């Protein structure tokens, strides 16, 4: 039996979700809106009531020709003639369910890790329900929140299984709604296998108009996300010489376009960041209130979310702004300042990474490792601390995170590393004075964001161009007469940025001869 799992409705009859609506009418409206599979999930009704409800719902699903599954209760599925069941890891085992229901029944199994998905695949499940994607109030005792990264890992493993590499379907569940469904489908995709659908609960059941809610979700599922435009499209350009050769044109374009650079950053560096933005040719605005983001996103510039002053309110504002920019298709740079320093910041990283798509993630080594989720070491303030990683180790980290998030990652340090998940490079420019002034990393983020606003075909090129301009300017500033330390360096640095911008406008590329870029082999 061929099943369309694309928009999979899981019911919830609790008052908190269903409210005073009639469940059968909700299911009917949802199918009319585009739901393709319905699962009845009811953990509170007695057997007799559950069978009665299931029969009523089944009449509706049969009318529309949509498969009807029962959560957990094989006996109820048999009693009402449902097309199948969905079972969890603590429910009836797959082999017994198959024996009772027969070979034609649709049986899905909840899986939150690779071993569970592998067992379900080998055991003959028709599909796996992968999750929990995000935290959700509709299911208690959530075993594991795995996000898009965990989902992608499971899909990658399933695609490499010789037993059934293509026949088992995969559906994601847990906290999926209209604000994140496109990102879930986009970021969960592995090289050879994608999700076959998403399961939603409250996004439809709790909606005032279930039909409209389902129709909106259906449209989002079948439409490529607008932030696909934020993908790197120039992956064919890999040679360092050719890539660096394209940098001056990007620098010049920033000056010509003067893109809006919306900074949600800490108060310590706002003035410096604004001066840097103006010097490179961008148009800065400092606006930390998330309610302004929708209007600003429409200007098609770029957003910098700098976590330097993390508070509960600021995190809420960041989330609101991230959503607005994702919906507009404009790029967003995330600077997880001090990500490993406190519990609040670690939780903020998890919240923000689950709330939207970041075009660029920029941070020092400690911050990038925290975002990747491979370190629980407490960071000392905003400093990275002493590194024990080799150059190849660092390159592998940025490549791994970029491949997972399908974006561009920048790890700053004495040597910087950038990757789009395919191409990875090191940049050995800059000057020690950058490490002695407040906000150098933050203002690098401002610079890169402005470049991503104008270079839309190759985001890695945008990152490279912004980083080279910033760090070569630092080298030139440090050589100026009268620059004797960090205090005299800052004004000379802003002057050097402005000078490079003017040189680019005049098609003078002499400054770029200082570029030190190397391709990294990260196999």
HELIX and SHEET records of a PDB file:
HELIX    1   1 UNK A   15  UNK A   18  1                                   4    
HELIX    2   2 UNK A   23  UNK A   33  1                                  11    
HELIX    3   3 UNK A   47  UNK A   64  1                                  18    
HELIX    4   4 UNK A   74  UNK A   80  1                                   7    
HELIX    5   5 UNK A   94  UNK A  101  1                                   8    
HELIX    6   6 UNK A  114  UNK A  123  1                                  10    
HELIX    7   7 UNK A  147  UNK A  159  1                                  13    
HELIX    8   8 UNK A  181  UNK A  188  1                                   8    
HELIX    9   9 UNK A  202  UNK A  205  1                                   4    
HELIX   10  10 UNK A  210  UNK A  222  1                                  13    
HELIX   11  11 UNK A  226  UNK A  230  5                                   5    
HELIX   12  12 UNK A  240  UNK A  245  1                                   6    
HELIX   13  13 UNK A  247  UNK A  257  1                                  11    
HELIX   14  14 UNK A  270  UNK A  280  1                                  11    
HELIX   15  15 UNK A  290  UNK A  292  5                                   3    
HELIX   16  16 UNK A  293  UNK A  297  1                                   5    
HELIX   17  17 UNK A  307  UNK A  309  5                                   3    
HELIX   18  18 UNK A  312  UNK A  328  1                                  17    
HELIX   19  19 UNK A  343  UNK A  355  1                                  13    
HELIX   20  20 UNK A  365  UNK A  372  1                                   8    
HELIX   21  21 UNK A  391  UNK A  405  1                                  15    
HELIX   22  22 UNK A  432  UNK A  436  5                                   5    
HELIX   23  23 UNK A  440  UNK A  454  1                                  15    
HELIX   24  24 UNK A  459  UNK A  478  1                                  20    
HELIX   25  25 UNK A  486  UNK A  505  1                                  20    
HELIX   26  26 UNK A  510  UNK A  514  5                                   5    
SHEET    1   A 9 UNK A   7  UNK A  10  0                                        
SHEET    2   A 9 UNK A  37  UNK A  40  1                                        
SHEET    3   A 9 UNK A  67  UNK A  71  1                                        
SHEET    4   A 9 UNK A  84  UNK A  87  1                                        
SHEET    5   A 9 UNK A 106  UNK A 111  1                                        
SHEET    6   A 9 UNK A 127  UNK A 130  1                                        
SHEET    7   A 9 UNK A 169  UNK A 173  1                                        
SHEET    8   A 9 UNK A 197  UNK A 200  1                                        
SHEET    9   A 9 UNK A   7  UNK A  10  1                                        
SHEET    1   B 9 UNK A 283  UNK A 286  0                                        
SHEET    2   B 9 UNK A 260  UNK A 264  1                                        
SHEET    3   B 9 UNK A 302  UNK A 306  1                                        
SHEET    4   B 9 UNK A 331  UNK A 335  1                                        
SHEET    5   B 9 UNK A 360  UNK A 364  1                                        
SHEET    6   B 9 UNK A 408  UNK A 412  1                                        
SHEET    7   B 9 UNK A 416  UNK A 419 -1                                        
SHEET    8   B 9 UNK A 424  UNK A 427 -1                                        
SHEET    9   B 9 UNK A 517  UNK A 519 -1                                        
END                                                                             
